[in-house]
Each structure stands twice: as C-alpha cells, then as structure tokens.
C-alpha cells in the first residue's frame, strides 16, 4: 500500500506570490522558456548569494523534475509551485520565498534582483 501511495501523482499546491516582474524581465524569461523545443519547460527560480547580495537565477525544469520536487517537498508540507505575476514558477528554496512576495523582479546581468516596491 505504501508503494502505491508513493507512486500516486502529487497534489500540486500553487501559492500566489505578490511580487511581479519588470516588463523587460518578463519578456526575457518568456523568450528563454520558448527557446526549449524538446520539452515544455516550467520556470525555476534558484536563490543564491552573489557578492553579498541575494539574487535569483532562472532555470527550465521538465515536468518530471517538477513532479519529483512537488512530491519531495510536499511530504513535509512545503509548496514549491508558485505563481508570480501570472507566471508559474518552481522555487525549491522555501526559506527565501518571502523575498518574492512583494517588490519587482528585474535582471541585473544574468540574475534577478528583487527591488522593493518603492524603488521600482
């Protein structure tokens, strides 16, 4: 029975975040995702601290990766599927989610930086 439960499709919980993308960042992300022809990608946002500033890189996840992350994080009650400004994103670094719940995401070089709402 436990094996059947593990094999069952994960219930996908999508959490809406209050942040938004700058128009040029949204366009760049959409072009990036559209460049994949061998699979239908889901936007991934990956946090890291670069030169003392937190920022996000973009990635393209396949559905199998999304399913595995959803199942793994869901097993301890965490969500990894989010909607930011109308775009679906998988964000596995749940400790940094609050940073995306307000402000405007824009590129600085190849990384997304979240600008506070009053600075956008």
PANUNU-422437 format. One record per residue (C-alpha): residue number from 1; residue in one letter; y, z, x negated. Coordinates in pm, whole numbers, plus 50000, padded with zeros to 5 digits. Example, Ala and Ser with C-alpha at 12.3 -4.5 7.8 and 13.67 -1.06 7.14 Angstrom:
# PANUNU-422437
SITE   k r    c2    c3    c1
SITE   1 a 49550 50780 48770
SITE   2 s 49894 50714 48633
This chain:
# PANUNU-422437
SITE   k r    c2    c3    c1
SITE   1 x 50000 50000 50000
SITE   2 x 50244 50083 49720
SITE   3 x 50192 49739 49566
SITE   4 x 50278 49572 49896
SITE   5 x 50596 49778 49919
SITE   6 x 50697 49673 49567
SITE   7 x 50633 49308 49644
SITE   8 x 50835 49315 49966
SITE   9 x 51174 49143 49946
SITE  10 x 51452 49385 49868
SITE  11 x 51702 49459 50141
SITE  12 x 52026 49327 49997
SITE  13 x 52319 49555 50047
SITE  14 x 52651 49382 49977
SITE  15 x 52953 49604 49921
SITE  16 x 53303 49465 49975
SITE  17 x 53549 49550 49697
SITE  18 x 53927 49550 49734
SITE  19 x 54011 49364 49414
SITE  20 x 54099 48997 49411
SITE  21 x 54103 48708 49167
SITE  22 x 54417 48537 49043
SITE  23 x 54413 48178 49176
SITE  24 x 54353 48024 48832
SITE  25 x 54072 48273 48760
SITE  26 x 53904 48190 49092
SITE  27 x 53924 47817 49013
SITE  28 x 53781 47867 48663
SITE  29 x 53492 48077 48798
SITE  30 x 53413 47823 49069
SITE  31 x 53412 47539 48814
SITE  32 x 53182 47741 48590
SITE  33 x 52936 47810 48872
SITE  34 x 52944 47446 48988
SITE  35 x 52852 47330 48637
SITE  36 x 52493 47452 48684
SITE  37 x 52263 47185 48822
SITE  38 x 51915 47324 48757
SITE  39 x 51961 47628 48984
SITE  40 x 52207 47774 49232
SITE  41 x 52389 48047 49039
SITE  42 x 52527 48378 49156
SITE  43 x 52829 48511 48971
SITE  44 x 52754 48800 48739
SITE  45 x 53024 49028 48604
SITE  46 x 52936 49223 48290
SITE  47 x 53159 49503 48163
SITE  48 x 53228 49583 47800
SITE  49 x 53497 49746 47596
SITE  50 x 53656 49492 47361
SITE  51 x 53916 49615 47113
SITE  52 x 53966 49933 47314
SITE  53 x 54023 49757 47645
SITE  54 x 53769 49733 47924
SITE  55 x 53709 49379 48041
SITE  56 x 53451 49163 48216
SITE  57 x 53260 48857 48108
SITE  58 x 53120 48613 48360
SITE  59 x 52758 48508 48381
SITE  60 x 52545 48292 48608
SITE  61 x 52237 48466 48747
SITE  62 x 51947 48290 48912
SITE  63 x 51804 48422 49236
SITE  64 x 51501 48577 49065
SITE  65 x 51731 48785 48842
SITE  66 x 51940 48887 49143
SITE  67 x 51624 48991 49330
SITE  68 x 51495 49193 49033
SITE  69 x 51828 49371 48980
SITE  70 x 51862 49441 49353
SITE  71 x 51512 49587 49366
SITE  72 x 51553 49793 49049
SITE  73 x 51893 49942 49133
SITE  74 x 51803 49978 49499
SITE  75 x 51512 50200 49401
SITE  76 x 51763 50472 49317
SITE  77 x 52012 50391 49592
SITE  78 x 52264 50182 49398
SITE  79 x 52404 49847 49504
SITE  80 x 52454 49560 49260
SITE  81 x 52565 49291 49506
SITE  82 x 52935 49288 49582
SITE  83 x 53191 49066 49743
SITE  84 x 53523 49037 49563
SITE  85 x 53795 48832 49726
SITE  86 x 53532 48631 49915
SITE  87 x 53308 48560 49614
SITE  88 x 52963 48713 49585
SITE  89 x 52906 48886 49252
SITE  90 x 52624 49082 49095
SITE  91 x 52756 49373 48891
SITE  92 x 52484 49581 48725
SITE  93 x 52718 49828 48554
SITE  94 x 52774 50052 48853
SITE  95 x 52974 50308 48652
SITE  96 x 53265 50061 48636
SITE  97 x 53271 49937 48998
SITE  98 x 53579 50141 49090
SITE  99 x 53779 49934 48841
SITE 100 x 53721 49628 49061
SITE 101 x 53814 49790 49389
SITE 102 x 54186 49717 49351
SITE 103 x 54412 49502 49141
SITE 104 x 54390 49141 49036
SITE 105 x 54131 48996 48800
SITE 106 x 54265 48733 48565
SITE 107 x 54142 48581 48243
SITE 108 x 54268 48688 47906
SITE 109 x 54094 48442 47678
SITE 110 x 53734 48432 47794
SITE 111 x 53731 48776 47956
SITE 112 x 53852 48902 48291
SITE 113 x 54102 49186 48287
SITE 114 x 54184 49385 48599
SITE 115 x 54559 49419 48638
SITE 116 x 54688 49699 48862
SITE 117 x 54827 49568 49193
SITE 118 x 55187 49643 49095
SITE 119 x 55156 49437 48772
SITE 120 x 55001 49125 48922
